[in-house]
Amino acid sequence: FEMLEVRRLDTMREEFLSEKLFSLFRFLFSKHIPNNYSAAVKNFIKTNYMDPSISVEQIAQDLGLNRSYLSRLFKQEYKCSIQEYLIRTRIAQAITFLNMGHDVQLVSSRVGYTDASNFSKIFKKYTGVSPQKYQNQKNIEKISDE
């Protein structure tokens, strides 16, 4: 409605309209609008976390975006990097498999790690215990519950 005020002006119409247009853009872009690219990244990771070759570069190529731009969008939306989200997803799935009693070596390959020792290091970093120790603790809890 403010832009309609331009009809009353005799001079500086372009400047007035430019200022109002910039105000409108500032308002529109200051709002937090979830983007579909971030959701697509999450979906891609959830369906492909077991692939050891998955990378941020590959995800960006699949979505047809620049890697840096996609990373920035994702971090803005979810407050963590794409790589961090991938690791968290893999660890969550590993916990599920370990709770089912699967061997640590098998679990590491099922969640996208080709090296079981690397998987163990990452698992310990995120959970505070090694996968073997985690599994042993769960087995002890099962026995004590029975």
Accessible surface in RSA format (square Angstrom, percent):
REM  Atomic radii and reference values for relative SASA: ProtOr
REM  Chains: A
REM  Algorithm: Lee & Richards
REM  Probe-radius: 1.40
REM  Slices: 20
REM RES _ NUM      All-atoms   Total-Side   Main-Chain    Non-polar    All polar
REM                ABS   REL    ABS   REL    ABS   REL    ABS   REL    ABS   REL
RES PHE A   1   212.62 106.4 172.52 106.9  40.10 104.3 173.12 105.0  39.50 113.0
RES GLU A   2   105.69  60.7 102.59  77.6   3.09   7.4  44.92  86.9  60.77  49.6
RES MET A   3    65.95  34.2  63.62  42.1   2.33   5.6  40.88  34.8  25.07  33.2
RES LEU A   4    98.47  54.8  95.60  68.4   2.87   7.2  96.25  67.6   2.22   6.0
RES GLU A   5    66.76  38.3  64.30  48.6   2.46   5.8  26.01  50.3  40.75  33.3
RES VAL A   6    22.86  15.0  22.86  20.7   0.00   0.0  22.86  19.9   0.00   0.0
RES ARG A   7   173.80  73.0 153.76  78.4  20.04  47.7  68.20  93.2 105.60  64.0
RES ARG A   8   187.08  78.5 156.46  79.8  30.62  72.9  64.93  88.7 122.15  74.0
RES LEU A   9    60.47  33.7  59.35  42.5   1.12   2.8  60.44  42.4   0.03   0.1
RES ASP A  10   139.10  97.4 105.21 104.7  33.89  80.1  32.24  75.9 106.86 106.6
RES THR A  11    98.92  70.4  90.20  91.4   8.72  20.8  70.07  94.1  28.85  43.6
RES MET A  12   129.93  67.3 118.61  78.5  11.31  26.9  82.80  70.4  47.12  62.4
RES ARG A  13   107.71  45.2 106.53  54.3   1.18   2.8  30.01  41.0  77.70  47.1
RES GLU A  14   130.36  74.8 127.45  96.4   2.90   6.9  63.56 122.9  66.79  54.5
RES GLU A  15    96.86  55.6  88.87  67.2   7.99  19.0  47.45  91.8  49.41  40.3
RES PHE A  16    51.43  25.7  44.48  27.6   6.95  18.1  50.79  30.8   0.63   1.8
RES LEU A  17    62.01  34.5  61.70  44.1   0.31   0.8  61.95  43.5   0.06   0.2
RES SER A  18    50.31  42.5  46.64  62.3   3.67   8.4  20.24  43.1  30.08  42.1
RES GLU A  19    87.72  50.4  82.60  62.5   5.12  12.2  56.65 109.6  31.07  25.4
RES LYS A  20    46.14  22.5  42.51  26.1   3.63   8.7   8.58   7.7  37.56  40.0
RES LEU A  21    76.73  42.7  76.73  54.9   0.00   0.0  76.73  53.9   0.00   0.0
RES PHE A  22   135.40  67.7 133.24  82.5   2.16   5.6 133.24  80.8   2.16   6.2
RES SER A  23    33.55  28.4  28.74  38.3   4.82  11.1  23.65  50.4   9.91  13.9
RES LEU A  24    79.65  44.4  74.71  53.4   4.94  12.4  79.23  55.6   0.42   1.1
RES PHE A  25    90.38  45.2  90.16  55.8   0.22   0.6  90.35  54.8   0.03   0.1
RES ARG A  26   159.05  66.8 149.00  76.0  10.06  24.0  75.60 103.3  83.45  50.6
RES PHE A  27   113.63  56.9 108.18  67.0   5.45  14.2 113.22  68.6   0.41   1.2
RES LEU A  28    82.36  45.9  80.15  57.3   2.20   5.5  80.28  56.4   2.08   5.6
RES PHE A  29   166.35  83.2 139.46  86.4  26.88  70.0 142.40  86.3  23.95  68.5
RES SER A  30    83.14  70.3  44.71  59.7  38.43  88.5  43.64  92.9  39.50  55.3
RES LYS A  31   111.09  54.2 101.46  62.3   9.63  22.9  51.61  46.5  59.48  63.4
RES HIS A  32   130.77  71.5 100.01  69.5  30.76  78.7  71.53  73.7  59.24  68.9
RES ILE A  33   123.77  70.4 106.77  79.5  17.00  41.0 107.24  77.2  16.53  44.8
RES PRO A  34    88.80  64.7  75.93  69.2  12.88  46.8  75.97  62.7  12.83  79.7
RES ASN A  35    36.08  24.9  26.42  25.5   9.66  23.3  25.47  61.3  10.61  10.3
RES ASN A  36   130.67  90.1 123.06 118.9   7.61  18.3  31.34  75.4  99.33  96.0
RES TYR A  37    90.40  42.2  90.40  51.4   0.00   0.0  49.86  37.5  40.54  50.0
RES SER A  38     0.03   0.0   0.03   0.0   0.00   0.0   0.03   0.1   0.00   0.0
RES ALA A  39    52.50  48.3  47.20  72.8   5.30  12.1  48.69  68.6   3.81  10.1
RES ALA A  40    33.33  30.6  23.59  36.4   9.75  22.2  30.06  42.3   3.28   8.7
RES VAL A  41     0.00   0.0   0.00   0.0   0.00   0.0   0.00   0.0   0.00   0.0
RES LYS A  42    51.68  25.2  51.68  31.7   0.00   0.0  10.89   9.8  40.79  43.4
RES ASN A  43    94.10  64.9  91.55  88.5   2.55   6.1  17.85  43.0  76.24  73.7
RES PHE A  44    35.54  17.8  31.80  19.7   3.74   9.7  35.44  21.5   0.09   0.3
RES ILE A  45     0.00   0.0   0.00   0.0   0.00   0.0   0.00   0.0   0.00   0.0
RES LYS A  46   114.34  55.8 100.66  61.8  13.68  32.6  55.29  49.8  59.06  62.9
RES THR A  47    83.68  59.5  65.26  66.2  18.42  43.9  62.67  84.2  21.01  31.8
RES ASN A  48    45.85  31.6  45.55  44.0   0.29   0.7   2.40   5.8  43.45  42.0
RES TYR A  49    22.32  10.4  22.32  12.7   0.00   0.0   8.46   6.4  13.86  17.1
RES MET A  50    83.60  43.3  78.10  51.7   5.50  13.1  66.07  56.2  17.53  23.2
RES ASP A  51    49.40  34.6  45.17  45.0   4.23  10.0  18.29  43.1  31.11  31.0
RES PRO A  52    76.01  55.4  52.58  47.9  23.43  85.2  52.78  43.6  23.23 144.4
RES SER A  53    81.47  68.8  59.95  80.0  21.52  49.6  54.30 115.6  27.17  38.1
RES ILE A  54    13.48   7.7   0.50   0.4  12.99  31.3   0.50   0.4  12.99  35.2
RES SER A  55    41.59  35.1  39.79  53.1   1.80   4.2  33.54  71.4   8.05  11.3
RES VAL A  56    24.90  16.4  22.25  20.1   2.65   6.4  22.25  19.3   2.65   7.2
RES GLU A  57    82.68  47.5  81.76  61.9   0.92   2.2  42.39  82.0  40.29  32.9
RES GLN A  58    56.86  31.8  55.12  40.3   1.74   4.1  24.11  51.3  32.75  24.8
RES ILE A  59     1.23   0.7   1.23   0.9   0.00   0.0   1.23   0.9   0.00   0.0
RES ALA A  60     0.57   0.5   0.57   0.9   0.00   0.0   0.57   0.8   0.00   0.0
RES GLN A  61   125.71  70.3 103.78  75.8  21.93  52.2  35.64  75.9  90.07  68.3
RES ASP A  62    89.99  63.0  53.16  52.9  36.83  87.1  20.06  47.2  69.94  69.7
RES LEU A  63    50.04  27.9  30.02  21.5  20.01  50.3  34.66  24.3  15.38  41.4
RES GLY A  64    65.30  80.5   0.00   N/A  65.30  80.5  36.26  99.5  29.05  65.1
RES LEU A  65    39.07  21.8  23.16  16.6  15.92  40.0  29.39  20.6   9.69  26.1
RES ASN A  66    98.50  67.9  83.17  80.4  15.33  36.9  32.95  79.3  65.55  63.4
RES ARG A  67   110.77  46.5 106.97  54.5   3.80   9.1  15.80  21.6  94.97  57.6
RES SER A  68    57.25  48.4  51.61  68.9   5.63  13.0  28.64  61.0  28.61  40.1
RES TYR A  69    93.22  43.5  92.95  52.9   0.26   0.7  57.96  43.6  35.26  43.5
RES LEU A  70     0.00   0.0   0.00   0.0   0.00   0.0   0.00   0.0   0.00   0.0
RES SER A  71    32.39  27.4  30.70  41.0   1.69   3.9  26.44  56.3   5.95   8.3
RES ARG A  72   145.78  61.2 138.76  70.7   7.03  16.7  69.04  94.4  76.74  46.5
RES LEU A  73    24.65  13.7  24.60  17.6   0.05   0.1  24.62  17.3   0.03   0.1
RES PHE A  74     0.00   0.0   0.00   0.0   0.00   0.0   0.00   0.0   0.00   0.0
RES LYS A  75   115.37  56.3 113.78  69.8   1.60   3.8  68.28  61.5  47.09  50.2
RES GLN A  76   117.40  65.7 109.14  79.8   8.26  19.7  42.23  89.9  75.18  57.0
RES GLU A  77    34.55  19.8  18.08  13.7  16.47  39.2   1.07   2.1  33.48  27.3
RES TYR A  78    70.90  33.1  51.51  29.3  19.39  50.5  38.67  29.1  32.23  39.7
RES LYS A  79   159.08  77.6 132.70  81.4  26.38  62.8 107.05  96.4  52.03  55.4
RES CYS A  80    11.38   8.6   7.08   7.9   4.30  10.1   8.46  21.4   2.91   3.1
RES SER A  81    42.95  36.3  40.02  53.4   2.93   6.7  32.69  69.6  10.26  14.4
RES ILE A  82     3.03   1.7   1.81   1.3   1.22   2.9   1.81   1.3   1.22   3.3
RES GLN A  83    82.18  46.0  81.48  59.5   0.71   1.7  42.89  91.3  39.30  29.8
RES GLU A  84    45.54  26.1  44.06  33.3   1.48   3.5  11.35  22.0  34.19  27.9
RES TYR A  85    32.46  15.2  32.46  18.5   0.00   0.0  26.15  19.7   6.31   7.8
RES LEU A  86     4.23   2.4   4.23   3.0   0.00   0.0   4.23   3.0   0.00   0.0
RES ILE A  87    27.54  15.7  27.54  20.5   0.00   0.0  27.54  19.8   0.00   0.0
RES ARG A  88   121.95  51.2 115.58  58.9   6.37  15.2  38.56  52.7  83.39  50.5
RES THR A  89    17.83  12.7  12.36  12.5   5.48  13.1  13.97  18.8   3.86   5.8
RES ARG A  90    14.46   6.1  14.46   7.4   0.00   0.0   0.00   0.0  14.46   8.8
RES ILE A  91     9.93   5.7   9.93   7.4   0.00   0.0   9.93   7.2   0.00   0.0
RES ALA A  92    53.65  49.3  46.28  71.4   7.36  16.7  49.72  70.0   3.93  10.4
RES GLN A  93    58.56  32.7  58.56  42.8   0.00   0.0   0.19   0.4  58.37  44.3
RES ALA A  94     0.00   0.0   0.00   0.0   0.00   0.0   0.00   0.0   0.00   0.0
RES ILE A  95    48.08  27.4  48.08  35.8   0.00   0.0  48.08  34.6   0.00   0.0
RES THR A  96    66.76  47.5  63.75  64.6   3.01   7.2  43.72  58.7  23.04  34.8
RES PHE A  97    34.44  17.2  34.44  21.3   0.00   0.0  34.44  20.9   0.00   0.0
RES LEU A  98     2.57   1.4   0.00   0.0   2.57   6.5   0.22   0.2   2.35   6.3
RES ASN A  99    59.87  41.3  49.50  47.8  10.36  25.0  23.92  57.6  35.95  34.7
RES MET A 100   126.37  65.4  89.82  59.4  36.54  87.0  94.94  80.7  31.43  41.6
RES GLY A 101    51.11  63.0   0.00   N/A  51.11  63.0  22.34  61.3  28.77  64.4
RES HIS A 102    46.80  25.6  42.76  29.7   4.04  10.3  34.19  35.2  12.62  14.7
RES ASP A 103    89.75  62.9  78.10  77.7  11.65  27.5  36.10  85.0  53.65  53.5
RES VAL A 104    18.66  12.3  18.23  16.5   0.42   1.0  18.23  15.8   0.42   1.1
RES GLN A 105   104.98  58.7 102.81  75.1   2.17   5.2  46.69  99.4  58.29  44.2
RES LEU A 106    72.80  40.5  69.09  49.4   3.71   9.3  72.48  50.9   0.32   0.9
RES VAL A 107     0.00   0.0   0.00   0.0   0.00   0.0   0.00   0.0   0.00   0.0
RES SER A 108     1.02   0.9   1.02   1.4   0.00   0.0   0.00   0.0   1.02   1.4
RES SER A 109    61.92  52.3  47.59  63.5  14.33  33.0  38.15  81.2  23.77  33.3
RES ARG A 110    92.79  39.0  83.61  42.6   9.17  21.8  28.08  38.4  64.71  39.2
RES VAL A 111     0.00   0.0   0.00   0.0   0.00   0.0   0.00   0.0   0.00   0.0
RES GLY A 112     4.21   5.2   0.00   N/A   4.21   5.2   0.20   0.5   4.02   9.0
RES TYR A 113    16.77   7.8  13.48   7.7   3.29   8.6  15.09  11.3   1.67   2.1
RES THR A 114   115.89  82.4  81.55  82.7  34.34  81.8  58.05  78.0  57.84  87.4
RES ASP A 115    73.89  51.8  69.37  69.0   4.52  10.7  28.50  67.1  45.39  45.3
RES ALA A 116    21.51  19.8  18.64  28.8   2.86   6.5  18.75  26.4   2.76   7.3
RES SER A 117    65.24  55.1  56.48  75.4   8.76  20.2  46.97 100.0  18.27  25.6
RES ASN A 118    62.67  43.2  61.99  59.9   0.67   1.6   9.97  24.0  52.70  50.9
RES PHE A 119     0.00   0.0   0.00   0.0   0.00   0.0   0.00   0.0   0.00   0.0
RES SER A 120    31.35  26.5  30.27  40.4   1.08   2.5  18.68  39.8  12.67  17.7
RES LYS A 121   146.88  71.7 136.39  83.7  10.49  25.0  86.18  77.6  60.70  64.7
RES ILE A 122    33.71  19.2  33.06  24.6   0.66   1.6  33.71  24.3   0.00   0.0
RES PHE A 123     0.00   0.0   0.00   0.0   0.00   0.0   0.00   0.0   0.00   0.0
RES LYS A 124   115.39  56.3 112.41  69.0   2.98   7.1  56.39  50.8  59.00  62.8
RES LYS A 125   164.81  80.4 128.56  78.9  36.25  86.3  89.48  80.5  75.33  80.2
RES TYR A 126    68.75  32.1  33.38  19.0  35.37  92.0  32.75  24.6  36.00  44.4
RES THR A 127    47.99  34.1  13.33  13.5  34.66  82.6  21.63  29.1  26.35  39.8
RES GLY A 128    53.09  65.5   0.00   N/A  53.09  65.5  32.24  88.5  20.86  46.7
RES VAL A 129    28.39  18.7  27.28  24.7   1.10   2.7  28.39  24.7   0.00   0.0
RES SER A 130    35.03  29.6  34.24  45.7   0.79   1.8  25.70  54.7   9.33  13.1
RES PRO A 131     1.38   1.0   1.38   1.3   0.00   0.0   1.38   1.1   0.00   0.0
RES GLN A 132    96.66  54.1  96.52  70.5   0.14   0.3  46.59  99.2  50.07  38.0
RES LYS A 133   115.24  56.2 112.91  69.3   2.33   5.5  59.71  53.7  55.53  59.1
RES TYR A 134    29.23  13.6  29.23  16.6   0.00   0.0  23.04  17.3   6.19   7.6
RES GLN A 135    16.52   9.2  16.41  12.0   0.11   0.3   5.19  11.1  11.32   8.6
RES ASN A 136    68.04  46.9  66.71  64.5   1.33   3.2  18.01  43.4  50.02  48.4
RES GLN A 137    72.60  40.6  71.11  52.0   1.49   3.5  27.01  57.5  45.60  34.6
RES LYS A 138    65.10  31.8  64.44  39.5   0.66   1.6  21.23  19.1  43.88  46.7
RES ASN A 139    65.45  45.1  64.56  62.4   0.89   2.2  18.63  44.8  46.82  45.3
RES ILE A 140   115.11  65.5 114.30  85.1   0.82   2.0 114.73  82.6   0.38   1.0
RES GLU A 141    85.49  49.1  84.72  64.1   0.77   1.8  36.75  71.1  48.74  39.8
RES LYS A 142   106.05  51.7 102.52  62.9   3.53   8.4  74.61  67.2  31.44  33.5
RES ILE A 143   125.69  71.5 117.54  87.6   8.15  19.7 117.54  84.6   8.15  22.1
RES SER A 144    85.84  72.5  49.72  66.4  36.12  83.2  47.62 101.4  38.22  53.5
RES ASP A 145   122.66  85.9  87.65  87.2  35.01  82.8  29.46  69.3  93.20  92.9
RES GLU A 146   174.86 100.4 110.66  83.7  64.20 152.9  68.04 131.6 106.82  87.2
END  Absolute sums over single chains surface
CHAIN  1 A    10036.2       8701.2       1335.0       5771.2       4265.1
END  Absolute sums over all chains
TOTAL         10036.2       8701.2       1335.0       5771.2       4265.1
